Amino acid sequence: MPTVLRIGALRVAVYPNDHRPPHVHVIGNGHEAVFVLNHPAGAVALRENFDFPSRDLASIQRALDENLVALLSAWEGVHGTR
């Protein structure tokens, strides 16, 4: 699972054997969350949360939004074009 971005101590990964739609896994501190990369339909959206405190999710989503183009490029690098 390639790490495509770091947000502080958190790792953002794209799993090679994963499914569409394009999405990333945010992993760290014993937690994991999955965010769908809705571009061009809109901003990044939380799909699943496994134990991240709600206060952390907004800052994670902002960081992902700020890096959306790079994250989509990383997804396509692993899975091919959409």
N, CA, C and O atoms as a Maestro MAE file, in Angstrom:
{
 s_m_m2io_version
 :::
 2.0.0
}

f_m_ct {
 s_m_title
 :::
 protein
 m_atom[328] {
  # First column is atom index #
  i_m_mmod_type
  r_m_x_coord
  r_m_y_coord
  r_m_z_coord
  i_m_residue_number
  s_m_chain_name
  s_m_pdb_residue_name
  s_m_pdb_atom_name
  i_m_atomic_number
  :::
  1 25 0.836 -1.170 0.000 1 A "MET " " N  " 7
  2 3 0.000 0.000 0.000 1 A "MET " " CA " 6
  3 2 0.884 1.236 0.000 1 A "MET " " C  " 6
  4 15 1.450 1.589 1.035 1 A "MET " " O  " 8
  5 25 1.010 1.894 -1.134 2 A "PRO " " N  " 7
  6 3 1.872 3.062 -1.230 2 A "PRO " " CA " 6
  7 2 1.347 4.241 -0.413 2 A "PRO " " C  " 6
  8 15 0.169 4.590 -0.479 2 A "PRO " " O  " 8
  9 25 2.238 4.834 0.345 3 A "THR " " N  " 7
  10 3 1.916 6.076 1.035 3 A "THR " " CA " 6
  11 2 2.055 7.198 0.019 3 A "THR " " C  " 6
  12 15 3.111 7.360 -0.592 3 A "THR " " O  " 8
  13 25 0.990 7.971 -0.164 4 A "VAL " " N  " 7
  14 3 1.001 9.026 -1.170 4 A "VAL " " CA " 6
  15 2 1.055 10.423 -0.566 4 A "VAL " " C  " 6
  16 15 1.265 11.403 -1.280 4 A "VAL " " O  " 8
  17 25 0.866 10.516 0.757 5 A "LEU " " N  " 7
  18 3 0.882 11.809 1.442 5 A "LEU " " CA " 6
  19 2 1.026 11.546 2.928 5 A "LEU " " C  " 6
  20 15 0.592 10.510 3.432 5 A "LEU " " O  " 8
  21 25 1.633 12.480 3.615 6 A "ARG " " N  " 7
  22 3 1.682 12.456 5.080 6 A "ARG " " CA " 6
  23 2 1.021 13.720 5.606 6 A "ARG " " C  " 6
  24 15 1.253 14.819 5.102 6 A "ARG " " O  " 8
  25 25 0.199 13.541 6.623 7 A "ILE " " N  " 7
  26 3 -0.438 14.657 7.326 7 A "ILE " " CA " 6
  27 2 0.009 14.533 8.771 7 A "ILE " " C  " 6
  28 15 -0.610 13.820 9.561 7 A "ILE " " O  " 8
  29 25 1.072 15.218 9.110 8 A "GLY " " N  " 7
  30 3 1.656 15.042 10.438 8 A "GLY " " CA " 6
  31 2 2.088 13.600 10.603 8 A "GLY " " C  " 6
  32 15 2.873 13.085 9.807 8 A "GLY " " O  " 8
  33 25 1.575 12.944 11.644 9 A "ALA " " N  " 7
  34 3 1.922 11.545 11.908 9 A "ALA " " CA " 6
  35 2 1.050 10.566 11.133 9 A "ALA " " C  " 6
  36 15 1.234 9.354 11.240 9 A "ALA " " O  " 8
  37 25 0.103 11.082 10.353 10 A "LEU " " N  " 7
  38 3 -0.826 10.221 9.626 10 A "LEU " " CA " 6
  39 2 -0.293 9.901 8.240 10 A "LEU " " C  " 6
  40 15 0.393 10.711 7.617 10 A "LEU " " O  " 8
  41 25 -0.620 8.713 7.775 11 A "ARG " " N  " 7
  42 3 -0.245 8.254 6.447 11 A "ARG " " CA " 6
  43 2 -1.485 8.197 5.572 11 A "ARG " " C  " 6
  44 15 -2.530 7.709 6.001 11 A "ARG " " O  " 8
  45 25 -1.375 8.695 4.346 12 A "VAL " " N  " 7
  46 3 -2.465 8.600 3.381 12 A "VAL " " CA " 6
  47 2 -2.031 7.588 2.328 12 A "VAL " " C  " 6
  48 15 -0.989 7.754 1.694 12 A "VAL " " O  " 8
  49 25 -2.831 6.538 2.142 13 A "ALA " " N  " 7
  50 3 -2.431 5.440 1.263 13 A "ALA " " CA " 6
  51 2 -3.503 5.132 0.228 13 A "ALA " " C  " 6
  52 15 -4.695 5.356 0.436 13 A "ALA " " O  " 8
  53 25 -3.021 4.602 -0.908 14 A "VAL " " N  " 7
  54 3 -3.877 4.043 -1.948 14 A "VAL " " CA " 6
  55 2 -3.534 2.560 -2.020 14 A "VAL " " C  " 6
  56 15 -2.385 2.199 -2.276 14 A "VAL " " O  " 8
  57 25 -4.518 1.709 -1.798 15 A "TYR " " N  " 7
  58 3 -4.277 0.267 -1.847 15 A "TYR " " CA " 6
  59 2 -4.288 -0.212 -3.300 15 A "TYR " " C  " 6
  60 15 -5.216 0.113 -4.040 15 A "TYR " " O  " 8
  61 25 -3.292 -0.968 -3.719 16 A "PRO " " N  " 7
  62 3 -3.205 -1.412 -5.114 16 A "PRO " " CA " 6
  63 2 -4.362 -2.306 -5.566 16 A "PRO " " C  " 6
  64 15 -4.777 -2.223 -6.722 16 A "PRO " " O  " 8
  65 25 -4.884 -3.143 -4.698 17 A "ASN " " N  " 7
  66 3 -5.948 -4.073 -5.094 17 A "ASN " " CA " 6
  67 2 -7.314 -3.580 -4.639 17 A "ASN " " C  " 6
  68 15 -8.172 -4.376 -4.257 17 A "ASN " " O  " 8
  69 25 -7.511 -2.276 -4.680 18 A "ASP " " N  " 7
  70 3 -8.750 -1.685 -4.182 18 A "ASP " " CA " 6
  71 2 -9.704 -1.403 -5.334 18 A "ASP " " C  " 6
  72 15 -9.377 -1.661 -6.492 18 A "ASP " " O  " 8
  73 25 -10.858 -0.885 -5.024 19 A "HIS " " N  " 7
  74 3 -11.958 -0.690 -5.966 19 A "HIS " " CA " 6
  75 2 -12.210 0.786 -6.212 19 A "HIS " " C  " 6
  76 15 -11.698 1.648 -5.498 19 A "HIS " " O  " 8
  77 25 -12.991 1.055 -7.214 20 A "ARG " " N  " 7
  78 3 -13.456 2.405 -7.495 20 A "ARG " " CA " 6
  79 2 -14.674 2.688 -6.621 20 A "ARG " " C  " 6
  80 15 -15.306 1.737 -6.162 20 A "ARG " " O  " 8
  81 25 -15.024 3.903 -6.377 21 A "PRO " " N  " 7
  82 3 -14.479 5.137 -6.913 21 A "PRO " " CA " 6
  83 2 -13.138 5.468 -6.271 21 A "PRO " " C  " 6
  84 15 -12.786 4.898 -5.238 21 A "PRO " " O  " 8
  85 25 -12.384 6.389 -6.879 22 A "PRO " " N  " 7
  86 3 -11.102 6.769 -6.303 22 A "PRO " " CA " 6
  87 2 -11.270 7.228 -4.848 22 A "PRO " " C  " 6
  88 15 -12.136 8.043 -4.531 22 A "PRO " " O  " 8
  89 25 -10.425 6.684 -3.985 23 A "HIS " " N  " 7
  90 3 -10.481 7.031 -2.572 23 A "HIS " " CA " 6
  91 2 -9.117 6.767 -1.931 23 A "HIS " " C  " 6
  92 15 -8.259 6.105 -2.515 23 A "HIS " " O  " 8
  93 25 -8.936 7.294 -0.730 24 A "VAL " " N  " 7
  94 3 -7.696 7.083 0.016 24 A "VAL " " CA " 6
  95 2 -8.027 6.609 1.423 24 A "VAL " " C  " 6
  96 15 -9.122 6.831 1.939 24 A "VAL " " O  " 8
  97 25 -7.047 5.949 2.023 25 A "HIS " " N  " 7
  98 3 -7.129 5.494 3.404 25 A "HIS " " CA " 6
  99 2 -6.181 6.356 4.221 25 A "HIS " " C  " 6
  100 15 -5.008 6.495 3.876 25 A "HIS " " O  " 8
  101 25 -6.688 6.934 5.301 26 A "VAL " " N  " 7
  102 3 -5.864 7.726 6.217 26 A "VAL " " CA " 6
  103 2 -5.656 6.875 7.456 26 A "VAL " " C  " 6
  104 15 -6.614 6.439 8.095 26 A "VAL " " O  " 8
  105 25 -4.384 6.642 7.791 27 A "ILE " " N  " 7
  106 3 -4.040 5.672 8.830 27 A "ILE " " CA " 6
  107 2 -3.073 6.308 9.820 27 A "ILE " " C  " 6
  108 15 -2.125 6.987 9.426 27 A "ILE " " O  " 8
  109 25 -3.317 6.085 11.098 28 A "GLY " " N  " 7
  110 3 -2.372 6.538 12.109 28 A "GLY " " CA " 6
  111 2 -2.982 6.586 13.484 28 A "GLY " " C  " 6
  112 15 -4.202 6.655 13.639 28 A "GLY " " O  " 8
  113 25 -2.132 6.550 14.473 29 A "ASN " " N  " 7
  114 3 -2.560 6.623 15.873 29 A "ASN " " CA " 6
  115 2 -3.601 5.560 16.220 29 A "ASN " " C  " 6
  116 15 -4.460 5.781 17.075 29 A "ASN " " O  " 8
  117 25 -3.522 4.405 15.556 30 A "GLY " " N  " 7
  118 3 -4.462 3.331 15.830 30 A "GLY " " CA " 6
  119 2 -5.827 3.509 15.191 30 A "GLY " " C  " 6
  120 15 -6.766 2.791 15.535 30 A "GLY " " O  " 8
  121 25 -5.957 4.458 14.264 31 A "HIS " " N  " 7
  122 3 -7.233 4.752 13.615 31 A "HIS " " CA " 6
  123 2 -7.084 4.634 12.102 31 A "HIS " " C  " 6
  124 15 -5.974 4.623 11.570 31 A "HIS " " O  " 8
  125 25 -8.219 4.547 11.427 32 A "GLU " " N  " 7
  126 3 -8.236 4.583 9.965 32 A "GLU " " CA " 6
  127 2 -9.541 5.220 9.511 32 A "GLU " " C  " 6
  128 15 -10.592 5.022 10.121 32 A "GLU " " O  " 8
  129 25 -9.457 5.987 8.434 33 A "ALA " " N  " 7
  130 3 -10.647 6.561 7.807 33 A "ALA " " CA " 6
  131 2 -10.468 6.460 6.303 33 A "ALA " " C  " 6
  132 15 -9.348 6.472 5.793 33 A "ALA " " O  " 8
  133 25 -11.594 6.361 5.600 34 A "VAL " " N  " 7
  134 3 -11.587 6.274 4.144 34 A "VAL " " CA " 6
  135 2 -12.317 7.500 3.607 34 A "VAL " " C  " 6
  136 15 -13.433 7.810 4.022 34 A "VAL " " O  " 8
  137 25 -11.660 8.193 2.671 35 A "PHE " " N  " 7
  138 3 -12.234 9.383 2.054 35 A "PHE " " CA " 6
  139 2 -12.328 9.171 0.552 35 A "PHE " " C  " 6
  140 15 -11.355 8.769 -0.087 35 A "PHE " " O  " 8
  141 25 -13.502 9.443 -0.011 36 A "VAL " " N  " 7
  142 3 -13.715 9.366 -1.451 36 A "VAL " " CA " 6
  143 2 -13.236 10.673 -2.066 36 A "VAL " " C  " 6
  144 15 -13.499 11.755 -1.541 36 A "VAL " " O  " 8
  145 25 -12.529 10.556 -3.187 37 A "LEU " " N  " 7
  146 3 -12.034 11.720 -3.913 37 A "LEU " " CA " 6
  147 2 -13.077 12.068 -4.975 37 A "LEU " " C  " 6
  148 15 -12.999 11.577 -6.101 37 A "LEU " " O  " 8
  149 25 -14.037 12.900 -4.630 38 A "ASN " " N  " 7
  150 3 -15.190 13.174 -5.486 38 A "ASN " " CA " 6
  151 2 -14.913 14.049 -6.698 38 A "ASN " " C  " 6
  152 15 -15.824 14.312 -7.483 38 A "ASN " " O  " 8
  153 25 -13.715 14.491 -6.863 39 A "HIS " " N  " 7
  154 3 -13.391 15.392 -7.969 39 A "HIS " " CA " 6
  155 2 -13.805 14.771 -9.292 39 A "HIS " " C  " 6
  156 15 -13.556 13.576 -9.449 39 A "HIS " " O  " 8
  157 25 -14.398 15.434 -10.240 40 A "PRO " " N  " 7
  158 3 -14.723 16.858 -10.246 40 A "PRO " " CA " 6
  159 2 -16.088 17.177 -9.650 40 A "PRO " " C  " 6
  160 15 -16.535 18.322 -9.722 40 A "PRO " " O  " 8
  161 25 -16.754 16.194 -9.066 41 A "ALA " " N  " 7
  162 3 -18.095 16.428 -8.522 41 A "ALA " " CA " 6
  163 2 -18.091 17.303 -7.280 41 A "ALA " " C  " 6
  164 15 -19.131 17.863 -6.934 41 A "ALA " " O  " 8
  165 25 -16.966 17.441 -6.600 42 A "GLY " " N  " 7
  166 3 -16.932 18.249 -5.396 42 A "GLY " " CA " 6
  167 2 -15.758 17.888 -4.521 42 A "GLY " " C  " 6
  168 15 -14.779 17.289 -4.965 42 A "GLY " " O  " 8
  169 25 -15.878 18.259 -3.298 43 A "ALA " " N  " 7
  170 3 -14.797 18.066 -2.336 43 A "ALA " " CA " 6
  171 2 -14.666 16.599 -1.921 43 A "ALA " " C  " 6
  172 15 -15.521 15.763 -2.215 43 A "ALA " " O  " 8
  173 25 -13.586 16.327 -1.241 44 A "VAL " " N  " 7
  174 3 -13.345 15.015 -0.646 44 A "VAL " " CA " 6
  175 2 -14.456 14.743 0.370 44 A "VAL " " C  " 6
  176 15 -14.902 15.657 1.063 44 A "VAL " " O  " 8
  177 25 -14.901 13.489 0.459 45 A "ALA " " N  " 7
  178 3 -15.992 13.141 1.375 45 A "ALA " " CA " 6
  179 2 -15.616 11.915 2.213 45 A "ALA " " C  " 6
  180 15 -15.061 10.943 1.700 45 A "ALA " " O  " 8
  181 25 -15.924 11.981 3.490 46 A "LEU " " N  " 7
  182 3 -15.696 10.855 4.387 46 A "LEU " " CA " 6
  183 2 -16.648 9.714 4.026 46 A "LEU " " C  " 6
  184 15 -17.856 9.919 3.915 46 A "LEU " " O  " 8
  185 25 -16.100 8.517 3.845 47 A "ARG " " N  " 7
  186 3 -16.923 7.329 3.576 47 A "ARG " " CA " 6
  187 2 -17.035 6.444 4.807 47 A "ARG " " C  " 6
  188 15 -18.122 5.978 5.147 47 A "ARG " " O  " 8
  189 25 -15.903 6.211 5.479 48 A "GLU " " N  " 7
  190 3 -15.898 5.356 6.664 48 A "GLU " " CA " 6
  191 2 -14.902 5.920 7.669 48 A "GLU " " C  " 6
  192 15 -13.869 6.476 7.298 48 A "GLU " " O  " 8
  193 25 -15.230 5.766 8.937 49 A "ASN " " N  " 7
  194 3 -14.329 6.198 10.001 49 A "ASN " " CA " 6
  195 2 -14.208 5.076 11.027 49 A "ASN " " C  " 6
  196 15 -15.199 4.590 11.571 49 A "ASN " " O  " 8
  197 25 -12.977 4.688 11.270 50 A "PHE " " N  " 7
  198 3 -12.703 3.661 12.263 50 A "PHE " " CA " 6
  199 2 -11.897 4.291 13.391 50 A "PHE " " C  " 6
  200 15 -10.670 4.206 13.428 50 A "PHE " " O  " 8
  201 25 -12.622 4.927 14.310 51 A "ASP " " N  " 7
  202 3 -12.094 5.407 15.588 51 A "ASP " " CA " 6
  203 2 -11.358 6.740 15.578 51 A "ASP " " C  " 6
  204 15 -10.832 7.127 16.621 51 A "ASP " " O  " 8
  205 25 -11.287 7.473 14.451 52 A "PHE " " N  " 7
  206 3 -10.743 8.827 14.538 52 A "PHE " " CA " 6
  207 2 -11.742 9.676 15.318 52 A "PHE " " C  " 6
  208 15 -12.945 9.595 15.068 52 A "PHE " " O  " 8
  209 25 -11.265 10.485 16.253 53 A "PRO " " N  " 7
  210 3 -12.176 11.411 16.925 53 A "PRO " " CA " 6
  211 2 -12.750 12.401 15.905 53 A "PRO " " C  " 6
  212 15 -12.048 12.823 14.985 53 A "PRO " " O  " 8
  213 25 -14.001 12.763 16.066 54 A "SER " " N  " 7
  214 3 -14.652 13.660 15.105 54 A "SER " " CA " 6
  215 2 -13.912 14.989 14.981 54 A "SER " " C  " 6
  216 15 -13.932 15.602 13.914 54 A "SER " " O  " 8
  217 25 -13.264 15.442 16.039 55 A "ARG " " N  " 7
  218 3 -12.539 16.713 15.980 55 A "ARG " " CA " 6
  219 2 -11.347 16.651 15.020 55 A "ARG " " C  " 6
  220 15 -10.898 17.691 14.537 55 A "ARG " " O  " 8
  221 25 -10.832 15.460 14.736 56 A "ASP " " N  " 7
  222 3 -9.698 15.313 13.815 56 A "ASP " " CA " 6
  223 2 -10.135 15.213 12.356 56 A "ASP " " C  " 6
  224 15 -9.357 15.537 11.459 56 A "ASP " " O  " 8
  225 25 -11.344 14.777 12.109 57 A "LEU " " N  " 7
  226 3 -11.778 14.501 10.741 57 A "LEU " " CA " 6
  227 2 -11.831 15.749 9.868 57 A "LEU " " C  " 6
  228 15 -11.495 15.681 8.686 57 A "LEU " " O  " 8
  229 25 -12.242 16.882 10.418 58 A "ALA " " N  " 7
  230 3 -12.330 18.114 9.616 58 A "ALA " " CA " 6
  231 2 -10.950 18.568 9.155 58 A "ALA " " C  " 6
  232 15 -10.793 18.990 8.009 58 A "ALA " " O  " 8
  233 25 -9.957 18.491 10.020 59 A "SER " " N  " 7
  234 3 -8.614 18.923 9.618 59 A "SER " " CA " 6
  235 2 -8.008 17.944 8.619 59 A "SER " " C  " 6
  236 15 -7.273 18.358 7.723 59 A "SER " " O  " 8
  237 25 -8.300 16.667 8.755 60 A "ILE " " N  " 7
  238 3 -7.829 15.680 7.784 60 A "ILE " " CA " 6
  239 2 -8.467 15.969 6.425 60 A "ILE " " C  " 6
  240 15 -7.784 15.971 5.401 60 A "ILE " " O  " 8
  241 25 -9.768 16.209 6.423 61 A "GLN " " N  " 7
  242 3 -10.466 16.471 5.165 61 A "GLN " " CA " 6
  243 2 -9.930 17.736 4.491 61 A "GLN " " C  " 6
  244 15 -9.784 17.762 3.269 61 A "GLN " " O  " 8
  245 25 -9.637 18.775 5.260 62 A "ARG " " N  " 7
  246 3 -9.057 20.007 4.685 62 A "ARG " " CA " 6
  247 2 -7.727 19.705 4.009 62 A "ARG " " C  " 6
  248 15 -7.477 20.166 2.896 62 A "ARG " " O  " 8
  249 25 -6.872 18.930 4.677 63 A "ALA " " N  " 7
  250 3 -5.564 18.581 4.112 63 A "ALA " " CA " 6
  251 2 -5.725 17.776 2.832 63 A "ALA " " C  " 6
  252 15 -4.979 17.978 1.874 63 A "ALA " " O  " 8
  253 25 -6.684 16.873 2.808 64 A "LEU " " N  " 7
  254 3 -6.927 16.086 1.600 64 A "LEU " " CA " 6
  255 2 -7.449 16.978 0.471 64 A "LEU " " C  " 6
  256 15 -7.026 16.842 -0.677 64 A "LEU " " O  " 8
  257 25 -8.370 17.891 0.799 65 A "ASP " " N  " 7
  258 3 -8.877 18.828 -0.204 65 A "ASP " " CA " 6
  259 2 -7.749 19.653 -0.810 65 A "ASP " " C  " 6
  260 15 -7.721 19.888 -2.018 65 A "ASP " " O  " 8
  261 25 -6.823 20.090 0.034 66 A "GLU " " N  " 7
  262 3 -5.697 20.911 -0.431 66 A "GLU " " CA " 6
  263 2 -4.760 20.137 -1.347 66 A "GLU " " C  " 6
  264 15 -4.014 20.736 -2.121 66 A "GLU " " O  " 8
  265 25 -4.794 18.818 -1.265 67 A "ASN " " N  " 7
  266 3 -3.906 17.961 -2.056 67 A "ASN " " CA " 6
  267 2 -4.676 17.088 -3.046 67 A "ASN " " C  " 6
  268 15 -4.170 16.057 -3.488 67 A "ASN " " O  " 8
  269 25 -5.890 17.496 -3.391 68 A "LEU " " N  " 7
  270 3 -6.767 16.665 -4.210 68 A "LEU " " CA " 6
  271 2 -6.149 16.288 -5.554 68 A "LEU " " C  " 6
  272 15 -6.220 15.127 -5.956 68 A "LEU " " O  " 8
  273 25 -5.554 17.231 -6.243 69 A "VAL " " N  " 7
  274 3 -4.977 16.944 -7.561 69 A "VAL " " CA " 6
  275 2 -3.886 15.886 -7.437 69 A "VAL " " C  " 6
  276 15 -3.841 14.948 -8.232 69 A "VAL " " O  " 8
  277 25 -3.013 16.029 -6.453 70 A "ALA " " N  " 7
  278 3 -1.934 15.052 -6.253 70 A "ALA " " CA " 6
  279 2 -2.491 13.690 -5.849 70 A "ALA " " C  " 6
  280 15 -1.958 12.662 -6.266 70 A "ALA " " O  " 8
  281 25 -3.550 13.666 -5.046 71 A "LEU " " N  " 7
  282 3 -4.140 12.395 -4.621 71 A "LEU " " CA " 6
  283 2 -4.792 11.665 -5.796 71 A "LEU " " C  " 6
  284 15 -4.665 10.447 -5.923 71 A "LEU " " O  " 8
  285 25 -5.490 12.412 -6.653 72 A "LEU " " N  " 7
  286 3 -6.080 11.795 -7.838 72 A "LEU " " CA " 6
  287 2 -4.997 11.267 -8.772 72 A "LEU " " C  " 6
  288 15 -5.152 10.201 -9.368 72 A "LEU " " O  " 8
  289 25 -3.920 12.000 -8.895 73 A "SER " " N  " 7
  290 3 -2.799 11.551 -9.717 73 A "SER " " CA " 6
  291 2 -2.200 10.264 -9.140 73 A "SER " " C  " 6
  292 15 -1.864 9.345 -9.887 73 A "SER " " O  " 8
  293 25 -2.070 10.200 -7.829 74 A "ALA " " N  " 7
  294 3 -1.539 8.997 -7.180 74 A "ALA " " CA " 6
  295 2 -2.483 7.819 -7.401 74 A "ALA " " C  " 6
  296 15 -2.028 6.714 -7.693 74 A "ALA " " O  " 8
  297 25 -3.789 8.039 -7.264 75 A "TRP " " N  " 7
  298 3 -4.771 6.982 -7.507 75 A "TRP " " CA " 6
  299 2 -4.626 6.448 -8.932 75 A "TRP " " C  " 6
  300 15 -4.572 5.238 -9.150 75 A "TRP " " O  " 8
  301 25 -4.563 7.371 -9.899 76 A "GLU " " N  " 7
  302 3 -4.444 6.963 -11.287 76 A "GLU " " CA " 6
  303 2 -3.117 6.271 -11.557 76 A "GLU " " C  " 6
  304 15 -3.050 5.384 -12.408 76 A "GLU " " O  " 8
  305 25 -2.059 6.658 -10.848 77 A "GLY " " N  " 7
  306 3 -0.777 6.001 -10.997 77 A "GLY " " CA " 6
  307 2 -0.830 4.545 -10.548 77 A "GLY " " C  " 6
  308 15 -0.123 3.699 -11.096 77 A "GLY " " O  " 8
  309 25 -1.654 4.254 -9.565 78 A "VAL " " N  " 7
  310 3 -1.794 2.891 -9.047 78 A "VAL " " CA " 6
  311 2 -2.831 2.092 -9.843 78 A "VAL " " C  " 6
  312 15 -2.622 0.914 -10.134 78 A "VAL " " O  " 8
  313 25 -3.955 2.740 -10.195 79 A "HIS " " N  " 7
  314 3 -5.104 2.034 -10.788 79 A "HIS " " CA " 6
  315 2 -5.376 2.344 -12.249 79 A "HIS " " C  " 6
  316 15 -6.249 1.718 -12.851 79 A "HIS " " O  " 8
  317 25 -4.663 3.280 -12.833 80 A "GLY " " N  " 7
  318 3 -4.978 3.708 -14.197 80 A "GLY " " CA " 6
  319 2 -5.995 4.823 -14.190 80 A "GLY " " C  " 6
  320 15 -6.496 5.204 -13.131 80 A "GLY " " O  " 8
  321 25 -6.305 5.346 -15.349 81 A "THR " " N  " 7
  322 3 -7.210 6.477 -15.432 81 A "THR " " CA " 6
  323 2 -8.627 6.065 -15.105 81 A "THR " " C  " 6
  324 15 -9.005 4.897 -15.198 81 A "THR " " O  " 8
  325 25 -9.400 7.073 -14.716 82 A "ARG " " N  " 7
  326 3 -10.785 6.835 -14.321 82 A "ARG " " CA " 6
  327 2 -11.579 6.514 -15.492 82 A "ARG " " C  " 6
  328 15 -12.781 6.277 -15.376 82 A "ARG " " O  " 8
  :::
 }
 m_bond[327] {
  # First column is bond index #
  i_m_from
  i_m_to
  i_m_order
  :::
  1 1 2 1
  2 2 3 1
  3 3 4 2
  4 3 5 1
  5 5 6 1
  6 6 7 1
  7 7 8 2
  8 7 9 1
  9 9 10 1
  10 10 11 1
  11 11 12 2
  12 11 13 1
  13 13 14 1
  14 14 15 1
  15 15 16 2
  16 15 17 1
  17 17 18 1
  18 18 19 1
  19 19 20 2
  20 19 21 1
  21 21 22 1
  22 22 23 1
  23 23 24 2
  24 23 25 1
  25 25 26 1
  26 26 27 1
  27 27 28 2
  28 27 29 1
  29 29 30 1
  30 30 31 1
  31 31 32 2
  32 31 33 1
  33 33 34 1
  34 34 35 1
  35 35 36 2
  36 35 37 1
  37 37 38 1
  38 38 39 1
  39 39 40 2
  40 39 41 1
  41 41 42 1
  42 42 43 1
  43 43 44 2
  44 43 45 1
  45 45 46 1
  46 46 47 1
  47 47 48 2
  48 47 49 1
  49 49 50 1
  50 50 51 1
  51 51 52 2
  52 51 53 1
  53 53 54 1
  54 54 55 1
  55 55 56 2
  56 55 57 1
  57 57 58 1
  58 58 59 1
  59 59 60 2
  60 59 61 1
  61 61 62 1
  62 62 63 1
  63 63 64 2
  64 63 65 1
  65 65 66 1
  66 66 67 1
  67 67 68 2
  68 67 69 1
  69 69 70 1
  70 70 71 1
  71 71 72 2
  72 71 73 1
  73 73 74 1
  74 74 75 1
  75 75 76 2
  76 75 77 1
  77 77 78 1
  78 78 79 1
  79 79 80 2
  80 79 81 1
  81 81 82 1
  82 82 83 1
  83 83 84 2
  84 83 85 1
  85 85 86 1
  86 86 87 1
  87 87 88 2
  88 87 89 1
  89 89 90 1
  90 90 91 1
  91 91 92 2
  92 91 93 1
  93 93 94 1
  94 94 95 1
  95 95 96 2
  96 95 97 1
  97 97 98 1
  98 98 99 1
  99 99 100 2
  100 99 101 1
  101 101 102 1
  102 102 103 1
  103 103 104 2
  104 103 105 1
  105 105 106 1
  106 106 107 1
  107 107 108 2
  108 107 109 1
  109 109 110 1
  110 110 111 1
  111 111 112 2
  112 111 113 1
  113 113 114 1
  114 114 115 1
  115 115 116 2
  116 115 117 1
  117 117 118 1
  118 118 119 1
  119 119 120 2
  120 119 121 1
  121 121 122 1
  122 122 123 1
  123 123 124 2
  124 123 125 1
  125 125 126 1
  126 126 127 1
  127 127 128 2
  128 127 129 1
  129 129 130 1
  130 130 131 1
  131 131 132 2
  132 131 133 1
  133 133 134 1
  134 134 135 1
  135 135 136 2
  136 135 137 1
  137 137 138 1
  138 138 139 1
  139 139 140 2
  140 139 141 1
  141 141 142 1
  142 142 143 1
  143 143 144 2
  144 143 145 1
  145 145 146 1
  146 146 147 1
  147 147 148 2
  148 147 149 1
  149 149 150 1
  150 150 151 1
  151 151 152 2
  152 151 153 1
  153 153 154 1
  154 154 155 1
  155 155 156 2
  156 155 157 1
  157 157 158 1
  158 158 159 1
  159 159 160 2
  160 159 161 1
  161 161 162 1
  162 162 163 1
  163 163 164 2
  164 163 165 1
  165 165 166 1
  166 166 167 1
  167 167 168 2
  168 167 169 1
  169 169 170 1
  170 170 171 1
  171 171 172 2
  172 171 173 1
  173 173 174 1
  174 174 175 1
  175 175 176 2
  176 175 177 1
  177 177 178 1
  178 178 179 1
  179 179 180 2
  180 179 181 1
  181 181 182 1
  182 182 183 1
  183 183 184 2
  184 183 185 1
  185 185 186 1
  186 186 187 1
  187 187 188 2
  188 187 189 1
  189 189 190 1
  190 190 191 1
  191 191 192 2
  192 191 193 1
  193 193 194 1
  194 194 195 1
  195 195 196 2
  196 195 197 1
  197 197 198 1
  198 198 199 1
  199 199 200 2
  200 199 201 1
  201 201 202 1
  202 202 203 1
  203 203 204 2
  204 203 205 1
  205 205 206 1
  206 206 207 1
  207 207 208 2
  208 207 209 1
  209 209 210 1
  210 210 211 1
  211 211 212 2
  212 211 213 1
  213 213 214 1
  214 214 215 1
  215 215 216 2
  216 215 217 1
  217 217 218 1
  218 218 219 1
  219 219 220 2
  220 219 221 1
  221 221 222 1
  222 222 223 1
  223 223 224 2
  224 223 225 1
  225 225 226 1
  226 226 227 1
  227 227 228 2
  228 227 229 1
  229 229 230 1
  230 230 231 1
  231 231 232 2
  232 231 233 1
  233 233 234 1
  234 234 235 1
  235 235 236 2
  236 235 237 1
  237 237 238 1
  238 238 239 1
  239 239 240 2
  240 239 241 1
  241 241 242 1
  242 242 243 1
  243 243 244 2
  244 243 245 1
  245 245 246 1
  246 246 247 1
  247 247 248 2
  248 247 249 1
  249 249 250 1
  250 250 251 1
  251 251 252 2
  252 251 253 1
  253 253 254 1
  254 254 255 1
  255 255 256 2
  256 255 257 1
  257 257 258 1
  258 258 259 1
  259 259 260 2
  260 259 261 1
  261 261 262 1
  262 262 263 1
  263 263 264 2
  264 263 265 1
  265 265 266 1
  266 266 267 1
  267 267 268 2
  268 267 269 1
  269 269 270 1
  270 270 271 1
  271 271 272 2
  272 271 273 1
  273 273 274 1
  274 274 275 1
  275 275 276 2
  276 275 277 1
  277 277 278 1
  278 278 279 1
  279 279 280 2
  280 279 281 1
  281 281 282 1
  282 282 283 1
  283 283 284 2
  284 283 285 1
  285 285 286 1
  286 286 287 1
  287 287 288 2
  288 287 289 1
  289 289 290 1
  290 290 291 1
  291 291 292 2
  292 291 293 1
  293 293 294 1
  294 294 295 1
  295 295 296 2
  296 295 297 1
  297 297 298 1
  298 298 299 1
  299 299 300 2
  300 299 301 1
  301 301 302 1
  302 302 303 1
  303 303 304 2
  304 303 305 1
  305 305 306 1
  306 306 307 1
  307 307 308 2
  308 307 309 1
  309 309 310 1
  310 310 311 1
  311 311 312 2
  312 311 313 1
  313 313 314 1
  314 314 315 1
  315 315 316 2
  316 315 317 1
  317 317 318 1
  318 318 319 1
  319 319 320 2
  320 319 321 1
  321 321 322 1
  322 322 323 1
  323 323 324 2
  324 323 325 1
  325 325 326 1
  326 326 327 1
  327 327 328 2
  :::
 }
}
